Structures are given as structure tokens and as C-alpha cells.
Amino acid sequence: TVLILDFGGQYTHLIARRVRELGVYSEIMPGESSVDDVLARRPGALVLSGGPRSVFDPEAPRPDPRILEAGLPILGICYGHQLIAHIMGGAVHRSPRAEYGRTRIHVTGESALMDGVPREFSAWMSHGDVVSKLPEGFSATAVSESGLIAAAESPGRRIYSVQFHPEVAHTEHGREILRNFLFRAAGLSGGWNPGSRIPAMVEYVSREIGPEGRALCAVSGGVDSMTAAVIAHRAIGDRLHVVFVDHGLLREGEVEGVLRALDGVGIRNVHFVDASDRFLSALSGVADPEEKRLIIGRLFAEVFEDVASGISGIGYLVQGTIYPDRIESGASGRGSDRIKSHHNVAGLPEKFGLRVVEPLRDLYKDEVRAVARELGLPESVVGRHPFPGPGLAVRIEGDVTREKLAIARRANAIVEEEFVRAGLYGAVWQAFAAVMDSTWVGVKGDRRELGRVVIVRAVTSEDGMTADWFRIPHDLLATISKRISEEVPGVVMVAYAATSKPPSTIEPC
Ligand code: XMP
């Protein structure tokens, strides 16, 4: 395991993901963890992350200094690079020339870290302070175009540091530099892959729930909740009860697909509830986006409660919470995690006295997909784009009527089908259609006919937090537009959304 000590850097999760992609399991811990807590995890190496503070700031987080003397291989990145210099007797200064963005780096020395890396490359920088003097026993191995120390090391102590960010995609050869650290400098062996965590996850669920315990798991059709259910099923078999609520706002074919997938992996205790009438009547006449979400969330909890109270002896709730869902400070400490409201059942554990079990708590999204494939879940679940909990309601402007819902369902299916056919489904984060309240004058035969506007949106994104609108090939857009306007009754205009996030969000409501 590589432990990443987090000092609040915006790329900390990215470091963890990159290390795992290179085949070494990694976890994030608070930067100020004690040396005992760190060593108790038996790490093979440490990474000190970046962070927003200056080492001179009295509030700035600092590692336990004994960590630097524990003999572990260490890589400091950005703030971590400055911390090493500051703590070990070098000097850090506020720089007259802050470096932000792409910067040229010149490799000036021999270094295991720079093995196979060209003598000059571009790297991503984001810092105001600089290391102006290295601690004793350290040498600089690279400088930036403005002559500042960009990389330093004390190979005897196996301590390395870089001012730039090797984990971001804008840094050329960043991957090689991280690989060099892991395998050359730290001498670790790779070979870890997400599937290798399956036994540990199954074991964790068995241990948490015990030999007699019974658990509930709400699935939405999304890959996280389905994977959590399969892991839990492996652990406790038919003591797992899966609840699947159809709120009437699911995608075309989704209900059948999810039921088939559950059946396919042998989950027998499935409580399927068709609550669509109830949801649609509660939503009738409600136009405000936030109000729609609240109604759906509240009703979902009610329906779930109804089902749950009909099953006796339940003590646990299995949830598909994944690593990035766990909040910042909690991301690292066990036990003290705050959890994002997930799958609309956030309030239930307290109400029913259920203990929450989260088998995927240490995995990233793409790792969950890899695990899901290995567990035998079908591609329709594993590879499907993220879909919001409140379903198609967030893709319908204004009130949710059966008319608009039918348009949304069919138009979304067409967009998906055509992206798949064009081989571009996997190239985007999401591709969907939204139904507007606005109308457009159409002409069908010789008749004037008012029809609806459907907006097609496709975005690329790493995590949904920011997104770029997808430069959709015109042929693909033409096919989608033609099919929606011809095959979906009531639609007269198809438009394409060409705004990124920010300033727009991804979903319209
Ligand atoms: P926005 O629209 O906020 O969406 O840019 C960012 C990402 O989150 C998804 N999303 C949701 N997911 N419950 C969810 O589970 C929700 O209420 C919800 N709203 C948005 C959205 O699809 C996008 O991927």
C-alpha cells in the first residue's frame, strides 16, 4: 500500500487513482496523522500531497516530523516538496514569480525518478512559494524555466520531491515519473487490480453483518448499488434483501434490465415496487426543479420504508458509497466519515436503527466498473452512463406530465442507441435528451403544428464536477435529430447544447 498524506490539495484523489492505475493499491490519510497511525498501516511508500496553504501559515497542516525519519520511501508533491525542505533544514521563500500552469522543466541531474524522461518536458505547476535552499544531503535534479528548483532528492534516504504535479494529465511523462518512484525508487511491486479486492470486500461484509444478520440494499440500476448488492450477496446469500423502486422516471428498458441482471447473478430476495402512479400523481403540476427533487426524495424514502417494514429482522443497510463520495477530511480516517446522501435513503439508517455497510467505500468509479465486470454483471449495467437519482424528472422542464415523460424516455433511448451505434457511447460521460416546455411551429404535410423542443446534450468529464460539451460529429447529430423528430410524436425541433459546466450544470433541472 502507498499512503497519500493529504494536505488539502485539489489533486489528492488524482494521485491515489494514478498510483492504483500503475498497479499499486493506495489510500488517502489526513496529512497530520501520527507516525504510529501511518506505520500501523504498513505502507510501502508515502506521498505527501499538495495543498492550498503556505508552509509559513501558522494554520498550515504539517506531517508528524518523525514520518520523514521512518526510513520509508517518500515522494513530496508541490506543498509536499516544500514541507520536506522546510522540515529537514532547507529553506522556502515566497516567490517573486509564482508559477501557474504549463511550465518547461529541465532535468539537470541523474535521478531514478527521471529515468527514461526526456531532459526537457512540460509540467503543470501551481505554487507561490519556492524551495530556495535544499536540506543537507539533497540535490536538485530538475529546474523550471524560471530557474527554480523543480525536483530534488536524497536517494540514500529514498526521499524525492517535485514542485510540479506529475499526477495531472497536463504534465508530460507524469506517469513515468510516478512509475519510477513506485518501482525504481521505492522498489515496490505492482500487479494490484480492482478485482483483487473482491475477496476483502466480501469478507468485510461478512464480518460486519455476522453469521445471522440480515441486510437491505436499495438498487437503482446504477453500477455502484448493483455492485454493492452482488458483493453483499456473495457474503450473506439470501439474508440479503434487495429493494428496487420504480418511480416511473427510469430509462426505457431499465426496469426489465435491472431485474434481469439481479436474476442473472442469482439474487433471489428482490422486492420490486412499481410506484410510478404514486410518484407521478405527487409530481402533478409541480414545475420548480428543486421542489420536484424534494418530492421524489421524500416519496422514495416513504416507499422504501413501507417495503423495509415488511421484512423482519433487518439490521443492516448495504450502500454503494464509493471513495470520492466520502467527504474530504473523512476520506482518510476510518469511522469518522460523513456520507453524502446516497440513493435517496440517507435518513433511513437512523430511523430504523440500521447499520450502514459500504463494501465499495475504498474504490473509484472506474474500479467499481472493473469489479462489476468481474462479478459477472452485464454490460448494460456496467457500462451505462451515470443517471441521476430523480431520473427523467430532471430532464423535463416544468411539470412532469405523461406526455413529456413519454417524449423524454423515447428521445433518451434514441440518443443512447445512436451513440452506441457510432461507437461513441464510451467516449462521453453522458449523452441524453431533455424535453422543454417551449414549443416551435412545425409543418407536417401542409398543416401547421405546434410541437416541443428537445435538447440533446453530450458532455465529456472526469467526475461530473466540471464538464465540456462534446464536439459531436455532425452526422451523428443529424441522425439523432432526424430520428427524434420523426419517431417521437409531438417533437418539432431538436437542438444541441453547446455550453460547458460551468456555467451550465450537466442536467437541465
Ligand atoms: P449536474 O447537473 O449537477 O450533475 O451538473 C452532475 C452529475 O451528477 C448527476 N446528478 C445526480 N446524480 N442524484 C444523483 O445521483 C441527483 O439528484 C443528481 N443530479 C445530477 C448528473 O447526471 C451528472 O452526472
Residues whose N, C-alpha, C, O or C-beta is under 5 A from the ligand:
A	BS01	XMP	P386 F387 P388 G389 P390 G464 T505 I506 E507
